[in-house]
């Protein structure tokens, strides 16, 4: 959730000069559907019903705040997307969709053999090197 919030929040706050986001989902709805199936075995129809009830109870549609609808507005500020190739929680399709919709400057780094939350543990030196290089380049005055 943090990476998705970072993208949408940065769009709303122009004082944020660059965003590095690890495994952000593209769509709230698709993430809830996938999580419901992956962890609880719920069919899509049951999850869609729960989403409808949540929207009614909240009084707004969380999907309106999904990163896929906002990421293109981040430019010209740089975006670094980091993703684990074995991530089951956020699909590679979602990361690719975010990357495709985002405008330059943008970078996508996929860490082989990493699951959700593991890129820094699977490639610690490369992770540190890439983050430092990204922010050093992005924050040059």
LOTOR-98300 format. One record per atom (N, C-alpha, C): x, y, z; residue in one letter. Coordinates in steps of 0.1 Angstrom, whole numbers, padded with zeros to 4 digits, always signed. Example, Ala and Ser with C-alpha at 12.3 -4.5 7.8 and 13.67 -1.06 7.14 Angstrom:
+0132-0057+0078a+0123-0045+0078a+0132-0033+0078a+0128-0022+0071s+0137-0011+0071s+0129+0000+0079s
END
This chain:
+0008-0012+0000x+0000+0000+0000x+0009+0013+0000x+0020+0012+0007x+0029+0024+0008x+0033+0029-0006x+0037+0020-0015x+0042+0025-0028x+0031+0031-0036x+0019+0026-0035x+0007+0032-0042x+0004+0046-0036x+0004+0047-0023x+0002+0060-0016x+0013+0070-0020x+0025+0065-0021x+0036+0074-0025x+0034+0080-0039x+0029+0072-0048x+0027+0077-0062x+0016+0087-0062x+0004+0083-0056x-0007+0092-0057x-0005+0105-0048x+0002+0103-0037x+0005+0114-0028x+0014+0124-0035x+0024+0119-0042x+0034+0128-0049x+0027+0136-0060x+0017+0130-0066x+0010+0137-0077x+0003+0149-0070x-0002+0147-0058x-0010+0157-0051x-0001+0167-0044x+0012+0164-0043x+0022+0173-0036x+0034+0176-0045x+0033+0186-0053x+0044+0189-0062x+0058+0191-0056x+0058+0194-0043x+0071+0196-0036x+0079+0183-0035x+0072+0171-0037x+0079+0158-0038x+0086+0158-0052x+0099+0157-0052x+0107+0158-0064x+0110+0146-0071x+0108+0134-0065x+0111+0121-0071x+0104+0110-0063x+0100+0099-0070x+0094+0088-0063x+0101+0075-0067x+0105+0067-0056x+0109+0054-0058x+0099+0045-0051x+0093+0036-0059x+0081+0028-0054x+0084+0013-0056x+0084+0006-0045x+0086-0009-0046x+0073-0016-0046x+0070-0023-0057x+0058-0032-0059x+0045-0025-0057x+0043-0013-0063x+0030-0007-0062x+0020-0014-0070x+0008-0016-0065x-0003-0021-0073x-0008-0010-0082x-0015-0014-0093x-0020-0004-0102x-0035-0001-0098x-0042-0011-0094x-0057-0010-0092x-0061-0016-0078x-0068-0008-0071x-0073-0013-0058x-0082-0025-0060x-0091-0024-0069x-0101-0035-0071x-0094-0048-0075x-0085-0047-0085x-0078-0059-0089x-0069-0065-0078x-0063-0057-0070x-0055-0061-0058x-0064-0068-0048x-0075-0063-0045x-0084-0069-0035x-0089-0082-0041x-0093-0083-0053x-0097-0095-0060x-0086-0106-0059x-0074-0102-0063x-0063-0112-0063x-0060-0117-0049x-0060-0107-0039x-0057-0111-0025x-0068-0120-0020x-0080-0117-0023x-0091-0125-0018x-0090-0140-0023x-0086-0141-0035x-0084-0154-0041x-0072-0161-0036x-0060-0154-0036x-0048-0159-0032x-0047-0164-0017x-0052-0156-0008x-0051-0159+0006x-0064-0166+0012x-0075-0164+0006x-0088-0169+0012x-0096-0178+0003x-0092-0179-0010x-0099-0187-0019x-0112-0182-0024x-0115-0169-0021x-0128-0163-0025x-0129-0162-0040x-0140-0165-0046x-0143-0163-0060x-0144-0148-0063x-0141-0144-0075x-0142-0130-0079x-0155-0124-0076x-0166-0131-0078x-0180-0126-0076x-0182-0122-0061x-0177-0130-0052x-0178-0127-0038x-0170-0114-0034x-0158-0113-0039x-0150-0102-0037x-0156-0089-0043x-0161-0090-0055x-0168-0078-0061x-0179-0074-0053x-0187-0083-0047x-0198-0079-0038x-0193-0072-0026x-0182-0077-0020x-0176-0070-0008x-0171-0056-0012x-0165-0055-0024x-0160-0042-0028x-0172-0032-0030x-0182-0037-0035x-0194-0028-0037x-0199-0023-0024x-0200-0032-0014x-0205-0029+0000x-0195-0019+0006x-0182-0021+0004x-0172-0012+0010x-0173+0002+0004x-0175+0003-0009x-0177+0016-0016x-0189+0023-0010x-0200+0016-0008x-0213+0021-0003x-0210+0026+0011x-0204+0018+0019x-0201+0022+0033x-0192+0034+0035x-0181+0034+0026x-0171+0045+0027x-0177+0058+0021x-0186+0057+0011x-0191+0068+0005x-0183+0073-0007x-0173+0066-0011x-0165+0069-0022x-0159+0056-0028x-0154+0057-0040x-0148+0046-0047x-0133+0046-0045x-0126+0037-0038x-0112+0038-0036x-0105+0036-0050x-0111+0030-0059x-0105+0028-0073x-0101+0042-0079x-0109+0052-0075x-0105+0066-0080x-0091+0070-0076x-0086+0064-0066x-0073+0068-0061x-0062+0057-0064x-0065+0048-0073x-0056+0038-0078x-0044+0045-0086x-0032+0040-0083x-0021+0046-0090x-0022+0047-0105x-0028+0037-0111x-0029+0037-0126x-0036+0049-0131x-0044+0055-0124x-0052+0067-0128x-0044+0080-0126x-0033+0080-0119x-0025+0092-0115x-0011+0092-0119x-0005+0080-0121x+0010+0079-0124x+0015+0088-0135x+0006+0090-0145x+0011+0098-0157x+0013+0113-0153x+0006+0117-0142x+0007+0131-0138x+0020+0134-0130x+0027+0124-0126x+0039+0125-0118x+0050+0133-0126x+0051+0130-0139x+0061+0136-0148x+0059+0152-0148x+0070+0159-0148x+0084+0155-0152x+0092+0150-0141x+0087+0148-0129x+0094+0142-0118x+0098+0128-0121x+0110+0123-0117x+0114+0109-0120x+0107+0099-0112x+0105+0087-0118x+0099+0076-0111x+0107+0064-0113x+0110+0057-0101x+0117+0044-0101x+0107+0034-0096x+0104+0024-0104x+0096+0013-0100x+0105+0001-0098x+0104-0005-0086x+0111-0017-0082x+0101-0028-0080x+0105-0040-0085x+0095-0051-0084x+0102-0065-0083x+0097-0074-0075x+0102-0087-0074x+0096-0096-0085x+0104-0103-0092x+0099-0112-0103x+0090-0123-0099x+0091-0127-0086x+0082-0138-0081x+0071-0132-0072x+0068-0120-0073x+0058-0114-0064x+0044-0119-0068x+0037-0125-0059x+0023-0130-0062x+0013-0120-0058x+0016-0111-0049x+0007-0101-0044x+0004-0090-0054x+0015-0086-0061x+0013-0076-0072x+0019-0082-0084x+0011-0083-0094x+0015-0090-0106x+0025-0081-0115x+0033-0088-0123x+0042-0081-0132x+0033-0074-0142x+0021-0078-0145x+0012-0071-0154x+0009-0058-0149x+0006-0057-0136x+0003-0044-0130x+0015-0034-0130x+0027-0039-0127x+0039-0031-0127x+0041-0026-0141x+0040-0035-0151x+0042-0031-0165x+0031-0020-0169x+0019-0022-0165x+0009-0012-0168x+0012+0001-0162x+0017+0002-0150x+0021+0015-0144x+0032+0021-0152x+0042+0013-0155x+0054+0017-0163x+0049+0023-0176x+0040+0016-0183x+0036+0020-0196x+0028+0033-0196x+0020+0035-0185x+0012+0047-0184x+0021+0059-0179x+0031+0056-0171x+0039+0067-0166x+0047+0074-0177x+0049+0086-0176x+0057+0094-0186x+0071+0095-0181x+0080+0098-0191x+0094+0099-0187x+0096+0112-0179x+0107+0111-0170x+0116+0101-0168x+0111+0089-0159x+0114+0077-0163x+0109+0066-0156x+0119+0054-0157x+0120+0046-0147x+0128+0034-0147x+0121+0023-0141x+0123+0011-0146x+0117-0001-0140x+0129-0011-0138x+0130-0016-0125x+0140-0026-0122x+0132-0038-0116x+0134-0049-0122x+0128-0062-0117x+0139-0070-0112x+0137-0074-0099x+0147-0082-0092x+0143-0097-0093x+0152-0104-0100x+0149-0119-0101x+0149-0126-0088x+0140-0136-0087x+0139-0144-0075x+0134-0137-0063x+0129-0125-0064x+0124-0118-0052x+0108-0118-0052x+0103-0121-0040x+0089-0120-0038x+0085-0106-0033x+0073-0104-0029x+0068-0091-0024x+0076-0087-0012x+0082-0076-0012x+0090-0071-0001x+0104-0076+0000x+0108-0084-0010x+0121-0090-0009x+0133-0084-0017x+0130-0074-0026x+0141-0069-0035x+0153-0065-0027x+0151-0058-0016x+0163-0053-0009x+0171-0064-0002x+0164-0075+0001x+0171-0086+0007x+0177-0095-0003x+0172-0096-0015x+0177-0105-0026x+0189-0098-0033x+0189-0085-0033x+0200-0078-0040x+0203-0066-0033x+0209-0067-0020x+0211-0055-0012x+0220-0045-0017x+0231-0049-0023x+0241-0040-0028x+0236-0032-0040x+0229-0040-0049x+0223-0034-0061x+0212-0025-0058x+0204-0029-0048x+0193-0020-0043x+0198-0007-0038x+0208-0007-0030x+0213+0005-0024x+0219+0014-0035x+0227+0007-0044x+0233+0014-0055x+0223+0021-0064x+0213+0014-0068x+0202+0020-0077x+0194+0031-0070x+0191+0029-0057x+0183+0040-0050x+0192+0052-0049x+0204+0051-0044x+0213+0062-0043x+0215+0070-0056x+0217+0062-0067x+0219+0068-0080x+0207+0075-0085x+0195+0069-0082x+0183+0075-0087x+0181+0089-0080x+0182+0089-0067x+0180+0101-0059x+0191+0111-0061x+0203+0107-0063x+0214+0117-0066x+0211+0123-0079x+0207+0116-0089x+0204+0122-0102x+0191+0131-0102x+0181+0126-0095x+0168+0133-0094x+0169+0146-0086x+0177+0146-0076x+0178+0157-0067x+0189+0167-0069x+0195+0167-0081x+0206+0176-0084x+0200+0190-0085x+0207+0199-0078x+0202+0213-0078x+0208+0220-0089x
END
